[in-house]
Structures are given as C-alpha cells and as structure tokens.
Amino acid sequence: MLRNLPPVLLGPLSFGMMALNTLFWVVPLYTITLFKLIVPIPAWRRLCTRCLISIAEGWISVNNAVFHHTQRTQWEVHGLEGLKRNEWYLVTANHQSWLDIFVLQRIFNRRIPFLKFFIKQELIWFPVMGLAWWALDFPFMKRYSREKLARRPELRGKDLETTRKMCERFKDVPVSIINFLEGTRITAVKYRKQQSPYRHLLNPKAGGIAFVLAAMNERIQTLLNVTIFYPDGKASFWEFLQGKTPRIVVLIEKLAIPHELLLGDYSNDEGFRAQFQAWVRTLWQQKDARLARLYADAGRQPPDYS
C-alpha cells in the first residue's frame, strides 16, 4: 500500500502524482480558454466557463483520490448538511498553511459552487497554475504600499475597483468566494507584530469581505464560517504529503449574514464600518474560543505565538 511508504518516498510520490494530474487537466483547460477568448458571444463564453469549472472540479476530485490512496489522515468534518450548488456563499476560515486551501477544496468540491479566492497580481506568473487561475476568473488583486500611495494618490481605491469589476462576473452564476480574514498565514512574528488580542488567530481584516458583499448587490446572503484544526500541531502541505498529518478536524458554521451588512459604504460611512467590524470581531472571538475548546478536547497544547 502506498500509505505504508516511508515519508522520504511518500512525499515526492504524492507530489509527483498531483503534478501529473495538474498537467493532464491544464491541456483541456487551456484549449477551452482559447475558444472562450476568440468567440466573443456571451452565451458561448458562459458555456465555456461552465466547462472550465467542470475541469477544475475534476482536477480537485483526482487530487482527493491521490490523498485517499497515499494518506492515512483521519478526517472529521461537521456542518456539510444543507449546502447547495445553486447558492452564492461567502467562505471564511482561519489560515495556518497552504494545506488549508486543499482542505477546503476537498470538503466543498461539488457540494457548493466552485471556490474562488482573491490572488495577488504577481501570482499570475506562477508556473502552470497562474494562467489556470486567470482562465477560471479568479480575481487578481494588485496591492499598493502606503509609500507608493503617498507618491501616487491616484492609485488609491484601484484595488476596490478591481473587486467590483470581478464581482460583476459572479452575479449571474452561483459562486463561492473564499476570504481568509487574517489576510496571511499565522506565524509567531506576525502575531507579535500585530499584538493580536486572540490566542489562536491574527487580527481579521473586515474591508475585503465588506467590499465583496456590496459589489455582489445582495447575491451573497450566507456565510460559511470554517474552523480548521490540526490536532497534532500546525501542519504544512509538504508534511501532509509525507503522511505526517494524522488527523484534520473541520467545523462549518452556516450563518445568515445580517441584511444591514449586505450593502453599505465601508470606505466612507464610519457608522457602517464600525458595525461591520464589530460583527467580524464577534465571529473571530467565537472562532478563537472554538479553537481553545478543540485543543482542550484533544489534550494538546496550542502553539505559542507570543
């Protein structure tokens, strides 16, 4: 059995199988993308988009099969009941490593609309996957430093305009938009720099999801609040491929987003901004307490980020 291979062999083998799977699927994906570009008929492009999503879901399904045959990981997932493929969802989760993305893809694939997340503009040049993300209408964001905005104030708000334009594409076809509220993976350095008031989390950034909700014009009314827990310690994707992640626990909380938060001017309305941030802080306080209980139930000491 592949699962019994030593980590030094299992890791490269698992990665190689995933790489071959990716190369297999990018050929039809690139081909359909070309047809989508050269035929400017809306109905045709919508058909191509559906085909591209089916290809991406096939890629995820084969990855999941690779995980099944190479890993002994025990999965404990709660909260998948009642999810639908024809609804719009906003998905949030705590962020610890690249493995989080594959965890979310595994549990949600073909249960809800295809997951899309915001990607840094520079990653469009990432080998193979950059063009695939672009073909699948993943929203690319160009971030500007405070220093650059000070030199070129006309760039202020450009990232928000990008958000609005990308969300326009998601109004007619159900989609799941994922946003890691922490904005980055948690590390001790980042935790101390932020002086986070949470024990297991970085500070959440509310602006991104506020802009998404407003741009979607009430299409998204449901939040899937996901808590990812690795009982045996923080797991990296490479450690997972090596078979060093014995157990993964995922808790999914399906919540109705308060209607008064679906539309609002986060940038200019101070009252709305305060209300939205308070809602997000409450979610994060509850998630922090949930992680504390999970560590206690597992009899494990949480990582010391302080």
N, C-alpha and C positions, 0 to 999 in steps of 0.2 A: 504493500500500500504506500502511496506517495506520502501520506501523513506521517509515516514512520521514518522518513529520511532525516538525517541529521540537519540542523539548521544551516550549516555551511553549504549544503546541497539544495535544501528545500527553498531557501530564499531566491537564489538565481534561477531555479527551475520555475517557481511561481511567477517571477518577474518575466522570464522568457515567454511563458505561456500567455501572459497578459499582453506582452509586446506583439506577439504573433496575432493575437485576437484583434488588437488595435489596427495592425497593418491590413488584416483581412477586411475590416469594416470600412476603413477610410477610402478604399477604392470605389465602392458604390456611392459613398457619401460625397466624394469629390466630383464624381460623374454627375450625380443629380444636382449638385450645387451649380455646375457649369450650365446645365439645361435650365435651371431656375434663373440664372443671370441673363442668358441670351434670349429668353422668351418673356417679354415684359407684359404678360397677361395676368391680371390679378388672380383669376380662378386657377390658372396653371401654377402660379407661384404658391398658392395655398396648398395645392395638391403636392407639390414638391416638398413643402415644409412638413406636411404630414408624413411623407416618405422618409425624410431625413430624421424625423423624430423616431419613427419605427426602427430605423437603422441604429440610432443611438441606444434605444431600449434593448435591441438585440445585442449590442456590444456589452451593455451592463449585464444582461442575462448570462452571457458566456463568462464574463468575469466572475459572476456569482457562482457559476458551475466550477470554475477553477478554484475558488475559495472553498467550495464544498468538498472537493476531492483532495485538496492539499492541506487544509487546516483542520485542527481538532477544536477550534473555538466553539464554545457553547454560547448561543445567542439567546438572550432573554429580552423580548420586545413586548411592551404593553401599550395599548392605545390605538391599534390599527383598525379597530372596528368603526364602521360607518363612514370610511373615507371613500371618495368617489373620483372618477376620472374626468367628470364633466363639470367640475367646480374649480374656481380660482382659489389658490391658497397662498398665504404668506407663511414661510417656514423660517423659524429662528432656532438656533442651537448654540450651546457653549462650544468653544473651539480650542482644541488641545493639540491636534496634529493633522497632517494630510489624511490620515486614516479616517477622520471624521466624515470627509466627503464620500468616501467609498462606503462607509456605514450607512449614510443617508440614502445613497443610491441603491444599496442592497434592500433596505427595508421598504422604500417607497416605489421602487420600479414597478410600473404598470398597475400601481394601486391608486396613484394620483397623477395629474398631468406631469409631464416631464419636468424635472427640476432644472431651473436656470439660475445662475448666480452672477453677480457683477464681478468683472475681471479687470485687473489693471491693464491699461492700454499696452504696456510693454510686453505682456504675455501673448500678444497676437503673433509674436515671432517664436513662440515656444515650438520646438520641433513637432511636427505632425498635428499635435492637439490644438495649436493656436488657430490654424485655418479651420479645423473642425468646429471649434467653439464659435468662430465667426459665422460659419455656414449654418449653425444651429441657432443663430440670432441671440447668442449670449451677449448681454450688454457690456461693452468695454468702456471703462471709465478712465479719464485722464486726470490725475491728481496734480494740483499745483501747490508748491510750498508757500508758506507765508511770505518768504523773502521774494519769491517771484511775483506773487500777487501785489506786493508793495511796489515792485518795479513796474508791473503791468496791470493796473487795476481793471482794465477792460476784460481781463480773463475771469474776473470774479463772477461766479454763477454759471460758468460754462459747463461744469460737471453736472449741475442740476438740469440744465437744458438737455444734456445728453440723456439723463434719466427720463425726462419727459418724452423725448423722441423715441427711445427704445420701448417705453411702456405703451406707446401708441400701437406697436405691433402686437401687443398681447391682449388687446381689448376684445378681439373677435374670436380668438381661440383660447380655451382654458389653459392656464399655465400655473406652475408653482414656482414662485420666486423665493429663493433662499437668501437670507441675510444673516451673517454671523455678527451679532450686535457688538461684540467686542472689537471687531474690525481686524483682528490679528490673533495669532495663536498665543496662548498664555505662556509666559516664562517668568522666572524669578526677577529678571532685570526689568521687564515691562511692568510687572506687578508693583515693584518698589518705586519705579519712576512715576506711576500713576497714583501711588498711595491709595490703592483700591480699598474701599470700605468693606469689600466682600472677602470671604475666606477662601473661596474656590474659583473666583471669577475676576476678570478685569472689568473696568467700568464699561457699561453699554453706551453705544452711540445711537441716539434716537433719530437723528436727522435723516439718515438714509431711508429707513422704512416709512417715515412721515412723508417724504417726497414721493416714494413709490405708491403709497396709498392714495395720495392726492392725484397723482398722474393717472392712476387706474380708474378714477372717477366712480368709486363705489363698486367696481367689479369684484375686488377682493374684500370679503367681509369676514373671512375665517383665518385665524392664526393657528398654526400647528407649532406649539411650543415644545421643542425637543430637548431632552436632557440626555447626554451621552456620558456613560460612566464605565471606566475601565477598572474593575475591582482589584486587579493585580498591579496597578500603577499606571502612570501615563504611558500610552502605547504609541510607538511610531509606526508608520506604514511598513518600513523595512522589517521591523521586529515582527509585525503581523505576518508578513510573507514568509518569515523564517519559522513560523509556528510558535512564536513566543507570547501569544496573546490568548490565554486560556479561556477568557470569558468577557463578553461585552453585554452591557445592560443598556437598553434604550427605553426611555419613558416618553410617551407622546401625549400631550395635553391639547385637546381640540377646544379652542376658545372663540367665541364671537367677539370680534373687535368692536368696541363701543362706537356706536354710529357717529357720535360727535367728533370722533377722531379720524373718520374716513376722509373728510375734506377740511382743509384748513391751510392757512399760510404760515408754515413753520418758520420761514425766514423773517417775516415782518410782524407777525401777530404774537406779541410777547405772552399774552394770556394763553393762547393755544399752545405755544411752545412749552410753557410751564406745565400745562395739563398733560401734554403728550409725554414729556419727560417723567412726570410723576407716575404715569401708567407703566412706562418701561421700567422704572426703578422698582415698582412693586413686583413686576414679573421677575426681575433679577433677584430681588430679595427672596422670593419664594423658591427660585431655582437654587440659590445658594443654600437655603435650608434643606432642600430636597437632596442635594449632593452630600450635605453633612449627614443626613439620615442614611444614605446609601453607604457611605464609608463606615458608619457605626454598625449597620446591619452586617456588613461584610467583615467586620472586625479588623479593618485596615486603617492605618494612619494616613491621612491625606498628605500630599506633597507640601513641603514647607517653602512657600514662595517669599516669605518675609526675610 
